[in-house]
Amino acid sequence: MAGAGEREGVETDQVGADRTARGHGEPGCAPGSRDAGPDPLPPVGEVVARALAAAVPATAPFACATFVCGVRARRLGKLVPQERLDAWKGEVKRALGAALIEAWAGLGRRVDFARPELLVVWDADRGRVEVTARAIWVYGRYRKLDRDLPQTRARWRCPACAGQGCATCAGTGRRHPVALEDLLAGPCARALGAEPDAAVLHGMGREDIDVRCLGPGRPFVVEVPGPRRRDADWAAVAAEVAAGAAGRAELVGPLRIVGDAVVARLKGFEAPKVYQATCRAEAEADLDPARVAALAAALAGRELAQRTPRRVARRRSDLVRRRRVLALDVLAQGPREVVLRIEAESGTYIKELISGDDGRTTPSVSELLGVPTACVALDVLEVRASDAELLGPL
């Protein structure tokens, strides 16, 4: 939900009343009317009675500690001067807020103009109330254990039905009917009384569909719009995630509610990452053991020039990015395979570091081994960002 009063045509503060407090008296008889006939502004008392009758049942499903009232009146704005309209709307909002507090006696709810949990808008043109609950953000960490699980709800259409929905895609129309976003965001939304498909997963970066994420896991935030509850049994939510994931993914540590600013911190935090990559020579020739042994010295601390990979070029700007390999170790090797542990700066394309992407990444493992080499298995072992760094004072 946008900040209170940010909706087009909706005022939720008392500025309108303050503007016209000087020399205008009651809104119904203020000077400057465009029409000398009957006052187009209905009496405040009648409006508040109608709005209250609609607002009480409309807000009943929602839990909240704070709220603010707004008024939308575009049609009336064409009939009276803006200052008169602002004064009238200010009176309606104050009276409706007071009436709601009285109707909610015992619930301890209060008006909050800065960050209300509930926005109650009286639409004077349509004679109805609109209720919007501020989104809730849930922080956690996940491990992704399946090499055929996208992070977010993929846009790719199911090839069997061209996105129309069929048995192959379980009626979703998606090539991958289940995403990590479904497994994590769905239980959070259900626990908060929100629509599961509307919840959004914000990861601290992402792994490709065929890449696992292990170790301490990847930080994420689930954004839940329109919640009817403001808290949940997070241990029960974690149990639902585990049951639904069925070994394809798992949570690391507890879930917790955080502020929306954490999303921006996750997106902007440039954490180094540690990977394990299994590399395989694509040519028939065996790898040269001497060249394999020289990889660590050749790449550790080296800056890479990485042009946008061909596999993502259709959705990313064609740029040359400079990234550094922080450390590299050879964990195992065979005649045509080598297993590497790589620590690199945030944003490094590891698959292209291995293959070279036909010269778009340099230097590369393929270049240094003298043999075309592909990454056949990749795991994220660690995202180097602690909860304290991500959740500390903002």
Secondary structure, 3 states (H helix, E strand, C coil): CCCCCCCCCEECCCHHHHHCCCCCCCHHHCCCCCCCCCCCCCCHHHHHHHHHHHHHHHHCCCCCCEEEEEEECHHHHCCCCHHHHHHHHHHHHHHHHHHHHHHCCCCCCEECCCCCCEEEEEECCCCEEEEEECCEEEEEEEEECCCCCCCCCCCCECCCCCCCCCCCCCCCCECCCCCHHHHHHHHHHHHCCCCHHHCEEEECCCCCCCCEEEEEEEEEEEEECCCCCCCCCHHHHHHHHHHHHCCCEEECCCCEEECCHHHHHHHHCCCCEEEEEEEEECCCCCCCHHHHHCHHHHHCCCEEEEECCHHHCCCCCCCEEEEEEEEEEEEEECCCEEEEEEEECCCCCHHHHHHCCCCCEECCHHHHHCCCEEEEEEEEEEECCCHHHHHCCC
